Amino acid sequence: MSPQKKPTAAAMSSNILMEPIGRLMGLRYKSHPWHGIDIGANAPETVTCFIEVVPTDTIKYEIDKESGYLRIDRPQKYSNVVPSLYGFIPQTYCGVNVGKFCEDKTGKKDIKGDGDPLDICVLTEKDVMHGDIIAEVIPIGGFRMIDGNAADDKIISVLKGDVMYGGVTDVSELPELVLERLKHYFLTYKDMPGMSRESEITHVYNAQEAHEVIKLSMLDYEARFEKLRTALSTY
């Protein structure tokens, strides 16, 4: 992969929205889940994520990028419901770096990031009854998923402190059935009239590679939303 200009450690860990002006705004206004929630000081080893959908949902919800509220994306098809908590990692973006990394790993050409925050699955033994919440999680691997010509990685994580999954540090430690259920969902959840079915999972990767994907998505976020940070820093 060609060298990319990387922000300093301070820039990577800094969150302009958590500075005094951001905290004051947060007392009056709801923080935008994508931009206003801190990814966490220990990212990528531990990250904060925003949960959109839980296994009991028969409707797939998705963050509205402009307002920050959850909106109805579509009904889940038949019994095909997500087998884990599912959402995204704030302050990440799948852009040039994520797309290039996917190209390098797969040998495919013309792969772009899908233009969304980085998706994440969260494994836990507990029943979480609704989304629109944040959770601290530990990434343990991921699926290299390609949707059309777009990199659409799915990070796999465990809920920090979970009794059953909390000690898992890599996807290789998971029962094969857990991975197969997740794979099946992502390869069939768009199997509805009028939706693209050109999705594939080319690789299941380990925790170390998941950390690299998260770092690259953080770099893509810095590049994509540089103007947002600049505007906030002027106040």
C-alpha positions in Angstrom: 0.0 0.0 0.0 1.4 3.4 -0.9 2.4 5.6 2.0 -0.3 7.9 3.3 0.0 11.1 5.2 -0.9 10.2 8.8 -2.1 12.6 11.4 -0.1 12.9 14.6 -1.0 10.8 17.6 -2.6 13.9 19.2 -4.8 14.4 16.2 -5.8 10.8 16.1 -6.9 10.8 19.7 -8.3 14.3 19.8 -12.0 14.9 19.5 -12.9 18.5 18.8 -16.5 17.8 19.7 -15.4 16.8 23.2 -13.6 20.1 23.7 -15.4 22.7 26.0 -17.6 24.1 23.3 -18.7 20.6 22.2 -19.4 19.6 25.8 -21.5 22.7 26.4 -23.5 22.0 23.2 -24.0 18.5 24.4 -25.8 19.7 27.5 -28.5 21.3 25.3 -28.4 19.3 22.1 -28.2 15.6 21.4 -24.7 14.7 20.0 -24.6 13.3 16.5 -23.8 9.6 16.9 -21.3 9.7 14.0 -19.5 12.9 14.8 -20.2 13.7 18.4 -19.4 10.5 20.1 -15.7 9.9 21.0 -14.3 6.7 19.4 -12.3 6.2 22.6 -8.8 6.9 23.8 -7.7 3.3 23.4 -8.8 2.8 19.8 -8.4 0.5 17.9 -7.8 -2.0 20.7 -11.1 -0.9 22.5 -13.7 1.3 20.8 -17.0 3.0 21.5 -19.7 2.0 19.0 -23.2 3.1 18.3 -25.8 0.3 18.2 -28.5 0.7 15.5 -30.1 -2.8 15.4 -30.5 -5.6 17.9 -31.5 -9.3 17.2 -35.1 -8.8 18.2 -35.7 -6.0 15.6 -37.8 -7.0 12.7 -37.1 -3.6 11.1 -33.6 -2.7 10.0 -32.8 0.8 11.4 -30.0 3.0 10.1 -28.5 6.3 11.2 -29.7 9.3 9.2 -26.4 11.0 8.4 -27.8 14.5 8.4 -30.0 14.5 11.5 -28.3 11.8 13.6 -31.6 10.1 14.3 -32.4 6.5 13.5 -34.6 6.0 10.5 -36.3 3.0 9.2 -34.2 1.4 6.4 -36.4 -1.6 5.5 -38.2 -4.5 7.1 -36.1 -7.5 7.7 -36.9 -10.4 5.3 -38.8 -13.2 6.9 -36.7 -14.7 9.8 -33.4 -13.1 8.6 -32.7 -10.9 11.6 -29.2 -9.8 12.6 -27.7 -12.4 15.0 -25.8 -9.9 17.1 -25.9 -6.2 18.1 -25.1 -4.2 14.9 -24.0 -0.6 14.3 -21.0 1.5 13.5 -17.9 3.0 15.0 -18.1 6.8 15.4 -15.5 9.0 13.8 -14.6 6.5 11.2 -15.2 6.6 7.4 -14.7 4.0 4.7 -12.9 6.0 2.0 -9.7 5.9 0.0 -7.5 4.2 2.6 -10.0 1.4 3.4 -10.7 0.9 -0.3 -7.0 0.6 -1.2 -6.4 -1.8 1.7 -9.2 -4.0 0.3 -7.6 -3.9 -3.1 -4.2 -4.9 -1.7 -5.7 -7.8 0.2 -8.0 -9.2 -2.5 -6.1 -8.3 -5.7 -9.3 -6.7 -7.1 -9.2 -3.3 -8.8 -11.3 -0.2 -8.6 -12.5 -0.8 -5.1 -13.7 2.2 -3.2 -14.7 2.7 0.4 -18.5 2.6 0.7 -18.7 6.2 2.1 -20.2 5.1 5.4 -18.8 4.8 8.9 -17.2 1.5 9.6 -19.8 -1.2 10.5 -19.4 -3.4 13.6 -21.1 -6.5 15.1 -21.0 -6.9 18.9 -21.3 -10.3 20.5 -22.8 -10.6 23.9 -24.7 -13.2 25.9 -27.1 -10.6 27.2 -30.4 -9.5 25.7 -30.2 -5.9 24.6 -33.8 -4.8 23.9 -33.3 -1.8 21.7 -30.7 0.2 19.7 -29.9 3.9 19.8 -27.3 3.2 22.5 -23.5 3.3 22.8 -21.3 0.4 24.0 -17.6 -0.1 24.8 -16.4 -3.1 22.8 -13.2 -5.1 21.9 -12.6 -5.7 18.1 -11.5 -9.3 17.5 -11.6 -9.6 13.7 -13.8 -8.9 10.8 -15.3 -9.8 7.4 -13.7 -8.4 4.3 -17.0 -7.7 2.5 -17.3 -6.2 -1.0 -20.7 -4.8 -2.1 -20.5 -4.1 -5.8 -17.2 -2.4 -6.1 -17.3 -0.9 -2.6 -15.4 -2.1 0.5 -18.0 -2.7 3.2 -16.0 -4.3 6.0 -17.8 -5.7 9.0 -15.7 -5.5 12.2 -16.5 -8.3 14.7 -16.2 -7.4 18.4 -17.2 -8.5 21.8 -18.9 -6.5 24.5 -16.3 -5.4 27.1 -16.8 -7.4 30.3 -19.3 -9.8 28.8 -19.3 -13.1 30.8 -19.4 -15.4 27.8 -17.6 -13.4 25.1 -15.6 -10.9 27.1 -12.4 -13.1 27.2 -12.3 -13.7 23.5 -9.4 -11.9 21.8 -9.6 -13.2 18.3 -12.2 -14.6 15.9 -10.2 -17.9 15.7 -11.5 -18.5 19.3 -15.2 -18.3 18.3 -17.3 -21.3 17.5 -17.6 -21.8 13.7 -21.4 -21.6 14.0 -21.2 -18.0 15.3 -19.2 -16.9 12.3 -21.5 -18.8 9.9 -24.6 -17.2 11.2 -23.0 -13.7 10.8 -21.9 -14.6 7.3 -25.3 -15.8 6.3 -27.0 -12.7 7.5 -24.7 -10.3 5.6 -24.8 -12.4 2.4 -28.6 -12.5 2.4 -29.9 -9.3 4.2 -30.2 -7.5 0.9 -32.0 -10.4 -0.8 -35.1 -8.3 -1.5 -36.6 -7.1 -4.8 -34.9 -3.9 -6.0 -31.8 -4.3 -3.9 -28.3 -5.2 -5.1 -27.2 -8.8 -4.4 -23.7 -8.4 -5.6 -22.1 -8.9 -2.2 -19.3 -11.3 -1.2 -17.1 -12.0 1.8 -13.6 -12.6 0.5 -11.8 -13.1 3.9 -12.3 -13.5 7.6 -9.5 -11.6 9.2 -8.0 -11.6 12.7 -7.9 -8.9 15.5 -4.6 -7.4 14.2 -6.0 -6.8 10.8 -9.3 -5.5 12.3 -7.2 -2.9 14.1 -5.5 -1.9 10.9 -8.9 -1.4 9.1 -10.1 0.7 12.0 -6.9 2.9 11.9 -7.4 3.4 8.2 -11.0 4.3 8.6 -9.9 6.9 11.3 -7.5 8.3 8.7 -10.3 8.5 6.1 -12.5 10.2 8.6 -9.8 12.8 9.3 -9.5 13.5 5.6 -13.2 13.5 4.8 -14.3 15.7 7.7 -11.3 18.0 8.1 -13.4 21.0 7.4 -15.8 20.0 10.2 -13.0 19.9 12.7 -11.5 23.1 11.4 -14.8 24.9 11.7 -15.4 23.7 15.3 -11.8 24.6 16.3 -12.4 28.3 15.4 -15.0 28.8 18.1 
